[in-house]
Amino acid sequence: QELKMEIEEVCETQALPLLSLNHVSLMCRSVWESMKFYEDVLGFVPIKRPSSFKFTGAWFYNYGIGIHLIQNPDVDEFDTYVNESRPINPKDNHISFQCTDVELVKKRLEEKGMRYVTALVEDEGIKVDQVFFHDPDGYMIELCNCENIPIIPISSCSASFKPRSHSFKRSPSKCGFIENVMMENLSLDMMNFAF
């Protein structure tokens, strides 16, 4: 309640009462093939779907997020979008998951015979390793150690937060009390879902 009042005081428009990302829903050529991928490769666990659904699908959950798979009867199996030889482009739309060991991810993908590409992001001496690959329907998946990059809001009130180290540092600024409380609450929220 206290944070909500503080946000209302600072913002002229009221933010929606969002909490976090709940799930990602994906249309599949074969729900069964995609189920195997999300369970065996990414470690998601199948969970119960509501019984009112009258279409083929599957729900998975892990890492604080859900994956909802929906059978798409209209997908053309010759669609070039899901062609396995399609290049893996890190700039394509993708779902990204943080991981603690990028080398283990690459080893696991190699064991499963999956194609992937890697990338390295650098900023002020900080490095982030990325691994990109496709799921059975051609959706791009990224696994990275993105927690290495501090979250720095772009505002007149400069602050940075690095989830892994729990460090929150403020640049010299003339931020007011409310802005500082908001940034501290943001940092605590980030620590809660960064693990």
C-alpha positions in Angstrom: 0.0 0.0 0.0 2.8 2.4 1.0 4.6 1.9 -2.3 1.4 2.4 -4.3 0.8 5.8 -2.7 4.4 6.8 -3.4 4.1 5.9 -7.1 0.9 7.8 -7.3 2.5 10.9 -5.8 5.5 10.7 -8.3 3.6 9.7 -11.5 0.9 11.8 -13.1 -0.7 8.7 -14.6 -1.3 5.7 -12.4 0.5 2.5 -13.3 -1.4 -0.7 -13.8 -1.3 -3.1 -10.8 1.1 -5.5 -12.5 3.1 -7.9 -10.4 5.3 -10.0 -12.8 5.4 -12.0 -16.0 3.0 -14.9 -15.5 3.3 -17.1 -18.7 4.2 -17.1 -22.3 1.8 -18.8 -24.7 3.0 -20.4 -27.9 1.2 -21.9 -30.9 2.7 -25.3 -31.8 2.7 -27.6 -34.8 2.9 -30.5 -32.4 2.1 -30.0 -28.7 3.7 -33.4 -28.0 7.0 -32.5 -29.7 7.1 -29.1 -27.9 6.2 -30.7 -24.6 9.3 -32.9 -24.9 11.5 -29.9 -25.7 10.3 -27.7 -22.8 10.5 -30.6 -20.3 13.8 -32.3 -21.5 15.8 -29.3 -22.7 14.7 -26.4 -20.5 13.5 -28.3 -17.4 9.9 -27.1 -17.3 7.4 -29.3 -15.4 4.0 -30.2 -16.8 1.1 -28.8 -14.7 -2.6 -29.3 -14.8 -4.6 -27.2 -17.3 -8.2 -26.0 -16.6 -10.7 -28.7 -17.6 -12.9 -26.2 -19.5 -10.4 -26.0 -22.4 -11.7 -27.8 -25.4 -8.5 -27.7 -27.5 -5.2 -29.5 -27.4 -2.5 -27.9 -25.3 -0.2 -28.3 -22.3 0.9 -26.1 -19.4 4.4 -26.1 -17.9 5.9 -24.2 -15.0 9.4 -23.6 -13.5 11.7 -20.7 -12.7 8.7 -18.6 -11.7 7.2 -18.6 -15.2 4.6 -20.6 -17.1 4.8 -21.8 -20.7 1.4 -22.5 -22.3 1.5 -24.6 -25.4 -1.5 -24.5 -27.8 -2.0 -26.9 -30.7 -2.4 -24.8 -33.9 -4.4 -26.9 -36.5 -3.8 -24.2 -39.1 0.1 -24.3 -39.1 1.4 -25.5 -42.5 4.1 -28.1 -41.9 5.9 -26.7 -44.9 5.9 -23.2 -43.5 9.4 -21.7 -43.9 9.2 -19.9 -40.6 9.6 -23.2 -38.7 12.1 -24.7 -41.2 14.9 -26.2 -39.2 17.6 -24.8 -41.5 16.5 -21.3 -40.7 19.4 -19.2 -39.4 19.5 -18.5 -35.7 19.4 -14.7 -35.5 20.0 -13.2 -32.0 18.1 -10.1 -33.1 15.0 -12.1 -33.8 12.0 -12.1 -31.3 12.9 -14.4 -28.4 12.2 -15.5 -24.9 15.2 -15.1 -22.6 16.0 -17.0 -19.4 18.8 -16.3 -17.0 21.1 -19.1 -16.2 24.1 -19.7 -13.9 26.3 -21.7 -16.2 26.3 -20.9 -19.9 29.0 -23.6 -20.6 26.8 -26.3 -19.2 23.9 -25.0 -21.4 26.1 -25.3 -24.5 27.2 -28.8 -23.5 23.6 -29.9 -23.0 22.5 -28.5 -26.3 25.5 -30.3 -28.1 24.5 -33.6 -26.4 21.0 -33.2 -27.8 22.4 -32.4 -31.2 20.8 -28.9 -31.2 22.1 -26.0 -33.2 22.9 -22.8 -31.4 24.8 -19.6 -31.7 26.6 -17.6 -29.0 27.0 -13.9 -28.5 28.9 -11.7 -26.0 27.6 -8.4 -24.7 30.1 -6.1 -23.0 29.5 -2.8 -21.2 32.1 -1.0 -19.1 34.0 -4.2 -18.4 31.0 -6.3 -17.6 30.4 -9.3 -19.9 27.3 -11.3 -20.5 27.4 -14.6 -22.4 24.3 -15.5 -24.5 23.2 -18.8 -26.2 20.4 -18.7 -28.8 18.6 -21.7 -30.3 15.1 -22.6 -31.6 12.4 -24.7 -30.1 10.6 -27.3 -32.3 8.4 -24.5 -33.8 11.1 -22.1 -34.6 10.6 -19.8 -31.6 13.9 -18.3 -30.4 15.1 -19.1 -26.9 18.0 -17.3 -25.3 19.8 -18.4 -22.1 22.3 -15.9 -20.6 24.0 -14.7 -17.5 22.2 -11.4 -17.8 22.3 -10.8 -14.0 25.9 -9.5 -14.6 24.6 -6.3 -16.1 23.3 -3.7 -13.5 19.8 -2.4 -13.9 20.1 1.3 -14.3 16.9 3.2 -14.7 17.0 6.0 -17.3 15.7 9.0 -15.3 16.8 12.2 -13.7 17.4 10.2 -10.6 20.4 7.9 -11.4 20.8 4.7 -9.5 22.1 1.2 -10.3 21.4 -2.2 -8.9 23.1 -5.5 -9.4 20.9 -8.4 -8.4 23.6 -11.0 -7.7 25.7 -8.8 -5.4 22.7 -7.1 -3.8 24.5 -3.8 -4.2 22.5 -0.6 -4.7 24.5 2.5 -5.3 23.3 6.0 -6.1 25.2 8.4 -8.2 25.4 11.9 -6.8 22.1 13.4 -7.5 19.4 15.6 -6.1 16.8 12.8 -5.9 14.0 13.4 -3.5 12.9 11.0 -0.7 10.2 9.4 -2.7 12.4 8.7 -5.7 15.0 7.1 -3.4 12.4 4.9 -1.7 11.0 3.8 -5.1 14.5 2.8 -6.2 15.2 0.9 -3.0 11.8 -0.9 -3.4 12.7 -1.7 -7.0 16.0 -3.1 -5.9 14.3 -5.3 -3.3 11.8 -6.5 -5.9 14.7 -7.4 -8.3 16.4 -9.4 -5.6 13.2 -11.4 -5.0 12.9 -12.6 -8.5 16.5 -12.7 -9.6 17.1 -16.1 -7.9 
